[in-house]
Amino acid sequence: MFHSNTNYQRLQGSYLFSTIARKVNAFKETHPEVELIRLGIGDVTQPIAPSIIKAMHAAVEEMGNPDTFHGYAPDLGYDFLRKAIAGEYREMGCSIAEDEVFVSDGAKSDSANIQEIFHKDAKVAVCDPVYPVYVDSNVMAGRSGEWETEKNRYSRYIYMTCSEENGFTPEFPEEDPDMIYLCFPNNPTGMTISKEKLQEWVDYANRIGAVIIYDAAYEAYISDPEVPHSIYQCSGAETCAIEIRSFSKNAGFTGVRLGFTVVPKALKDADGISMNSLWARRHGTCYNGAPYIIQKAGEAVYSEQGQKEIREQIAYYMKNAAYIREGLESIGLTVYGGVNAPYIWLKCPDGMDSWTFFDRLLTEAHVVGTPGSGFGAAGEGFFRLTAFGTYENTVAAVERIKAWLA
Ligand SMILES: *Cc1c(COP(=O)(O)O)cnc(C)c1O
């Protein structure tokens, strides 16, 4: 009789968002008259900008004409998009070449798959709280060790606690990791890392011979000039960092699917093996290229008009973020994030735990958010709200929370 991948047995319980959905559905069944406002899941609500839709339509037309039809896309991405992406890096002062950019169907798959090009025994460091994909993908690959229920953590991971005390930026761990997952601006805390601090991480990774896997999905939300948009703005990052980006949060591609990963050619393992070649091989073997139509839409994101339109959308969400932050602060809550990221990380009042706050917010204020403890043990006592709703819903939700807690 065959055996399944036993690593999967170590994955923890039902996924956070399915538990939330179950609780929300149970409440709706007993209270059909209540209209809930959802500031929970990190999905956008604004439609894709007009100039991007126009480019997508034009690409659809091309697909219906024998002279302009496109079949399989190049595995690693069309040159026009890889050029546009490398061009943006150049504008940021980072020397990233087109052949260091790998176009994909999004940052979730890339951040889950990137671990495949590392040794099976590599030591993994993750922040706590954390975007769960980094954790679970390495569980599936067998790098996690056992789940320790009393600690709410895996035995073989190196956890880097992000708390109020360290301003939600991790400190160097005591034990040396091989792979370090960092995400800034951060999901779920909405907090950022300074250029200076990120440079320290790059120096540290180069010193100990580790790779930083840098998830910059929220780069477009940065407004503070001191906050780096890319890890390659730090010197020496090309020998120790992989960067993952997405079109989901900056341009509303959550349902369209497009992202990319940068693996510099200078990134080599202990034996001098190029990680760029390994990722090219992995990508070419397991992936058949993002659709032409979608890559044309992605190219339009980089046009002058596209940039103008997506900046307006980001400003719309950040107006929501400011409204939530200021509204909650006005009733005395302690609130983090929401300045350079579309997430607000609030401290549950009166020492309430995250799930109690979730239940009471749902049943008493009729607002849905995400319990901080769902992102890791260190998220206990915190709660995430997103700025991705409509302005009207955001305002209504904040008024409900104020009326509930004030
Ligand atoms: C939303 C999100 C992603 C996923 O982006 P997709 O490109 O839609 O797959 C990746 N990382 C973080 C931290 C995210 O919040």
The ligand as an ORCA input file, in Angstrom:
! r2SCAN-3c Opt
* xyz 0 1
  C      -1.364     38.905     -0.662
  C      -0.007     38.462     -0.333
  C       0.726     37.689     -1.215
  C       0.058     36.986     -2.369
  O       0.016     37.668     -3.488
  P      -0.497     36.987     -4.825
  O       0.396     37.597     -5.837
  O      -1.931     37.367     -4.976
  O      -0.322     35.515     -4.761
  C       2.048     37.387     -0.924
  N       2.600     37.791      0.217
  C       1.910     38.493      1.115
  C       2.565     38.892      2.367
  C       0.589     38.841      0.879
  O      -0.106     39.487      1.796
*
